[in-house]
Amino acid sequence: MKKSGILQTDFFGKLANSPLVLASGVIDVSYSGMLRAVEAGCGIVTMKSLTLEPRKGHNGPVVAEFAGGFINSMGLCNPGIDSGLKEADDFKNRSDAPLIASVFAISTDDFIALTRKVNDSKADAIELNLSCPNVADEYGIPLAASKEKVTEIVLEVKKISRLPVIAKLSPNTYNVPEIAKAAENAGADALTLINTLGPGMVINIHARKPMILNKFGGISGAAIKPVALKLIYQISKLIDIPIIGTGGVLNADDAIEFLMAGAKYVSIGTAVYYHGIEVFTEIREGLINYLTTNNLSSIEDILPLS
Ligand SMILES: Cc1cc2nc3c(=O)[nH]c(=O)nc-3n(C[C@H](O)[C@H](O)[C@H](O)COP(=O)(O)O)c2cc1C
């Protein structure tokens, strides 16, 4: 991996070696997997969303590929907050890279309980997954569809969190900018835009059945990039807190588009399935080349569009 300070950026007072973020959920929760992402060039790591109790998730197949990316219905399989945070601490004992603990719940009380646990860990920030589209059969529509719910949860979590609070929002509602503003007003320190689109469906015509057992799944990858860019651009004009942009970043050019749309950090998920964890190395080197070719001295010199 090329060493260069040119991509270094601040993450709530901590130094990140690049603005590239490992998106939640695309690798397992082991500390060793997260360390590999950092070694490859990822600057900030987001863990798989953790719930109060362990979850097995849905039965497979849970992921299917189509021309524009993936659909998935993992069903939030995770080892539970206690085991997950042990991995977070093991990671932080070995790396200075900022770590975001992602948590999922459906009630304010459970978000508060999760926040107390994250407070006691070595994580550097907490991300509230308010937007998983794959568990609607169990829990109803995601909380991120409701301005009131987002406001209540962010407000209550902010009262007790010792860490910066990031709200991860859904693209699946017509008033995302209004909800984003409500999250900021409630005290969110950053937003992650966007979670998966949909859910959608992909059919195996030979087997005459849906490609994933759960029939529907959240869409990620190239197909959702224009949706993510539009929301980041629009919302960055409305708020003053930083945006972690995610949705369909496959290469350095995509990452630069996200920075130009107004994201401060660029998060990568599905591309890891295509290219392996080395995708961080490729994107990192592409960003360095872009800065050098354009005589820019730091990543902050890639200015957002007006
Ligand atoms: C297999 C898979 C699992 C995911 N699990 C989570 C999760 O646990 N929590 C979460 O907030 N987002 C989860 N996501 C969403 C990603 O973090 C990301 O927001 C989304 O996939 C868009 O980025 P991408 O196109 O780069 O993948 C998952 C995505 C995929 C493909």
The ligand as a Tripos MOL2 file, in Angstrom:
@<TRIPOS>MOLECULE
LIG
   31    33     1     0     0
SMALL
NO_CHARGES

@<TRIPOS>ATOM
      1 C1        -24.7180   -7.8880    2.2920 C.3       1 LIG1
      2 C2        -24.9950   -6.5420    2.8460 C.ar      1 LIG1
      3 C3        -25.2210   -6.3920    4.2290 C.ar      1 LIG1
      4 C4        -25.4750   -5.1410    4.7720 C.ar      1 LIG1
      5 N1        -25.6520   -5.0260    6.1230 N.ar      1 LIG1
      6 C5        -25.8450   -3.7980    6.6700 C.ar      1 LIG1
      7 C6        -25.9660   -3.6370    8.0720 C.ar      1 LIG1
      8 O1        -25.8590   -4.5810    8.8670 O.2       1 LIG1
      9 N2        -26.1830   -2.3800    8.5540 N.ar      1 LIG1
     10 C7        -26.2770   -1.2770    7.7440 C.ar      1 LIG1
     11 O2        -26.4600   -0.1590    8.2400 O.2       1 LIG1
     12 N3        -26.1400   -1.4000    6.3970 N.ar      1 LIG1
     13 C8        -25.9290   -2.6130    5.8500 C.ar      1 LIG1
     14 N4        -25.7810   -2.7460    4.4910 N.ar      1 LIG1
     15 C9        -25.8650   -1.5390    3.6450 C.3       1 LIG1
     16 C10       -24.4770   -0.9760    3.3240 C.3       1 LIG1
     17 O3        -23.7930   -0.5870    4.5020 O.3       1 LIG1
     18 C11       -24.5790    0.2220    2.3600 C.3       1 LIG1
     19 O4        -25.3000    1.2770    2.9920 O.3       1 LIG1
     20 C12       -25.2940   -0.1130    1.0540 C.3       1 LIG1
     21 O5        -24.9850   -1.4380    0.6340 O.3       1 LIG1
     22 C13       -24.9250    0.8500   -0.0680 C.3       1 LIG1
     23 O6        -23.5410    0.8610   -0.3330 O.3       1 LIG1
     24 P1        -22.8540   -0.0600   -1.4770 P.3       1 LIG1
     25 O7        -23.6010    0.1410   -2.7450 O.co2     1 LIG1
     26 O8        -21.4290    0.4140   -1.5250 O.co2     1 LIG1
     27 O9        -22.9500   -1.4780   -0.9940 O.co2     1 LIG1
     28 C14       -25.5140   -3.9940    3.9220 C.ar      1 LIG1
     29 C15       -25.3020   -4.1430    2.5470 C.ar      1 LIG1
     30 C16       -25.0370   -5.3880    2.0040 C.ar      1 LIG1
     31 C17       -24.7970   -5.5080    0.5160 C.3       1 LIG1
@<TRIPOS>BOND
     1     1     2 1
     2     2     3 ar
     3     2    30 ar
     4     3     4 ar
     5     4     5 ar
     6     4    28 ar
     7     5     6 ar
     8     6     7 ar
     9     6    13 1
    10     7     8 2
    11     7     9 ar
    12     9    10 ar
    13    10    11 2
    14    10    12 ar
    15    12    13 ar
    16    13    14 ar
    17    14    15 1
    18    14    28 ar
    19    15    16 1
    20    16    17 1
    21    16    18 1
    22    18    19 1
    23    18    20 1
    24    20    21 1
    25    20    22 1
    26    22    23 1
    27    23    24 1
    28    24    25 2
    29    24    26 1
    30    24    27 1
    31    28    29 ar
    32    29    30 ar
    33    30    31 1
@<TRIPOS>SUBSTRUCTURE
     1 LIG1         1 GROUP 0 **** ****
